[in-house]
Amino acid sequence: MIEHDGLKPGDRLPSERELSERLGVGRSSVREALRALELLGLIETRRGEGTFIRDFRGNQLVQLLSTFILQDQKAIRDVKETKFLIELDCLWLIIQKAEKDQLLKFKNWALEADYTEDEFFLEVVTLADNHLFLRIWMILKDYYNSLDLKKMIVSKTEYAELIDTLISKNESEVIRVYKNLRKLSKG
């Protein structure tokens, strides 16, 4: 319903009565569901105003779920591996889709702006222009960050080198530079 109605964080949800009618369930069921969503931090109720959608990204829900999902080393490795594979696939998509002027603009931003590793790779995933990859990557990024793994220090020059390989459209070089950036082994 949220997607169907085009609701976004900050938007007001329909009343309990309307939700009950639209979903074909009792008002007490709607009330309980709303309470659960509020406890998870996904919605917020304001007295006299209604119920509103909260921005779930970076939400404690990810932290909570990660304690259940990421209980073993294989799950942790899988999250890290999948995040990196999506980034690599996004780099490949950029080689296929992006125009040189887009990449030059990206390089200028990478050399001049102050940004985090997450912000750099958000630009990469956005530039790949694949909405599904973006959504999956955002979730994996939150799980990955909840692991509190040691972050590698990457210089703006190293990021710019990655962008230069994208401009050259040399796939094997993009992979080599990305792996070096991530300090990934060949195994």
C-alpha positions as CSV (number, residue, x, y, z in Angstrom):
1,M,0.0,0.0,0.0
2,I,2.9,2.4,0.8
3,E,4.4,1.8,-2.6
4,H,1.0,1.8,-4.4
5,D,0.1,5.2,-2.8
6,G,3.6,6.5,-3.5
7,L,4.2,7.3,0.2
8,K,7.6,8.4,1.4
9,P,9.3,9.1,4.7
10,G,7.4,12.0,6.4
11,D,4.1,11.2,4.7
12,R,1.0,10.6,6.7
13,L,-0.5,7.1,6.8
14,P,-4.3,6.7,6.3
15,S,-6.4,6.5,9.5
16,E,-6.9,3.2,11.4
17,R,-10.5,3.1,10.0
18,E,-9.3,3.6,6.4
19,L,-6.5,1.0,6.8
20,S,-9.0,-1.4,8.3
21,E,-11.3,-1.0,5.3
22,R,-8.6,-1.1,2.7
23,L,-6.8,-4.2,4.2
24,G,-10.0,-6.0,5.1
25,V,-9.0,-6.5,8.7
26,G,-10.3,-5.4,12.1
27,R,-9.3,-2.1,13.6
28,S,-7.7,-3.9,16.6
29,S,-5.4,-5.8,14.1
30,V,-4.5,-2.5,12.4
31,R,-3.8,-0.9,15.8
32,E,-1.5,-3.8,16.9
33,A,0.3,-3.7,13.6
34,L,0.9,0.0,13.9
35,R,2.2,-0.4,17.4
36,A,4.6,-3.0,16.2
37,L,5.8,-0.8,13.4
38,E,6.2,2.1,15.8
39,L,8.3,-0.1,18.2
40,L,10.6,-0.9,15.3
41,G,11.0,2.8,14.5
42,L,9.4,2.5,11.1
43,I,6.5,4.9,11.8
44,E,5.8,7.6,14.3
45,T,2.5,8.7,15.9
46,R,2.0,12.4,16.6
47,R,-0.9,13.1,19.0
48,G,-3.7,15.0,17.2
49,E,-1.8,14.8,13.8
50,G,-1.8,11.1,12.8
51,T,0.8,8.4,12.0
52,F,3.7,9.2,9.7
53,I,6.3,7.1,7.9
54,R,9.9,7.5,9.2
55,D,13.0,7.1,7.2
56,F,14.1,3.6,7.9
57,R,17.6,3.8,6.5
58,G,20.2,3.8,9.2
59,N,17.5,2.7,11.5
60,Q,18.1,0.6,14.7
61,L,16.0,-2.0,13.0
62,V,19.0,-3.0,10.9
63,Q,21.1,-3.3,14.1
64,L,18.4,-5.4,15.7
65,L,17.9,-7.7,12.7
66,S,21.7,-8.0,12.2
67,T,22.0,-9.6,15.6
68,F,19.8,-12.4,14.4
69,I,20.8,-12.7,10.8
70,L,24.6,-12.2,11.3
71,Q,25.2,-14.7,14.0
72,D,27.8,-16.8,12.3
73,Q,31.0,-16.1,10.4
74,K,29.5,-17.5,7.1
75,A,26.6,-15.0,7.2
76,I,29.0,-12.1,7.9
77,R,31.3,-13.2,5.0
78,D,28.3,-13.5,2.7
79,V,27.1,-10.0,3.5
80,K,30.6,-8.6,2.9
81,E,31.0,-10.6,-0.3
82,T,27.6,-9.7,-1.7
83,K,28.1,-6.0,-1.0
84,F,31.4,-6.1,-2.9
85,L,29.9,-8.1,-5.8
86,I,27.2,-5.6,-6.2
87,E,29.8,-2.8,-6.3
88,L,31.7,-4.7,-8.9
89,D,28.6,-5.3,-11.0
90,C,27.8,-1.6,-10.7
91,L,31.3,-0.7,-11.9
92,W,30.6,-3.0,-14.9
93,L,27.3,-1.3,-15.6
94,I,29.0,2.1,-15.5
95,I,31.4,0.9,-18.1
96,Q,28.4,-0.1,-20.3
97,K,26.1,2.9,-19.6
98,A,27.9,6.0,-18.4
99,E,29.0,8.8,-20.7
100,K,32.5,10.2,-20.4
101,D,31.2,13.6,-19.2
102,Q,29.3,11.9,-16.3
103,L,32.5,10.1,-15.3
104,L,34.6,13.3,-15.5
105,K,32.0,15.1,-13.3
106,F,32.2,12.1,-10.9
107,K,36.0,12.4,-10.9
108,N,35.9,16.1,-10.1
109,W,33.6,15.5,-7.2
110,A,35.8,12.6,-5.9
111,L,38.9,14.9,-6.0
112,E,37.2,18.0,-4.5
113,A,34.4,16.9,-2.1
114,D,34.6,15.6,1.4
115,Y,32.9,12.2,1.6
116,T,33.0,8.8,3.3
117,E,33.6,5.5,1.7
118,D,29.8,4.9,1.8
119,E,29.1,8.2,0.0
120,F,31.6,7.3,-2.7
121,F,30.1,3.9,-3.4
122,L,26.6,5.4,-3.2
123,E,27.7,7.6,-6.1
124,V,29.0,4.5,-7.9
125,V,25.8,2.5,-7.4
126,T,23.7,5.5,-8.4
127,L,25.7,6.1,-11.5
128,A,25.2,2.4,-12.5
129,D,21.5,3.4,-12.9
130,N,20.0,0.1,-11.5
131,H,17.3,0.8,-8.9
132,L,17.3,-2.8,-7.6
133,F,21.1,-2.8,-7.1
134,L,20.7,0.5,-5.3
135,R,18.1,-0.8,-2.9
136,I,19.9,-4.1,-2.2
137,W,23.2,-2.2,-1.7
138,M,21.7,0.2,0.7
139,I,20.5,-2.7,2.9
140,L,23.7,-4.6,2.7
141,K,25.7,-1.4,3.5
142,D,23.7,-1.0,6.7
143,Y,24.3,-4.6,7.7
144,Y,28.0,-4.3,6.7
145,N,28.3,-1.1,8.8
146,S,26.6,-2.8,11.8
147,L,29.5,-5.3,11.8
148,D,31.9,-2.7,13.0
149,L,34.7,-4.1,10.7
150,K,38.0,-2.3,10.4
151,K,37.7,0.2,7.6
152,M,40.5,0.6,5.0
153,I,41.8,4.1,4.6
154,V,41.5,5.0,0.9
155,S,42.8,8.3,-0.5
156,K,41.0,10.5,-3.0
157,T,43.8,9.7,-5.5
158,E,42.9,6.0,-5.2
159,Y,39.2,6.7,-5.8
160,A,40.2,8.9,-8.8
161,E,42.3,6.1,-10.2
162,L,39.2,3.8,-10.1
163,I,37.2,6.5,-12.0
164,D,40.0,6.8,-14.5
165,T,39.8,3.0,-15.2
166,L,36.0,3.5,-15.7
167,I,36.7,6.2,-18.2
168,S,39.2,3.9,-20.1
169,K,36.4,1.2,-20.2
170,N,39.1,-1.4,-19.4
171,E,37.1,-4.1,-17.4
172,S,40.1,-6.1,-16.2
173,E,41.8,-2.9,-15.0
174,V,38.6,-1.8,-13.2
175,I,38.5,-5.1,-11.4
176,R,42.2,-4.9,-10.5
177,V,41.9,-1.4,-9.1
178,Y,38.7,-2.1,-7.2
179,K,40.2,-5.2,-5.6
180,N,43.3,-3.2,-4.7
181,L,41.0,-0.5,-3.3
182,R,39.1,-3.1,-1.2
183,K,42.4,-5.0,-0.5
184,L,40.6,-8.2,-1.7
185,S,42.7,-11.3,-2.4
186,K,42.4,-13.3,-5.6
187,G,40.9,-16.2,-3.7
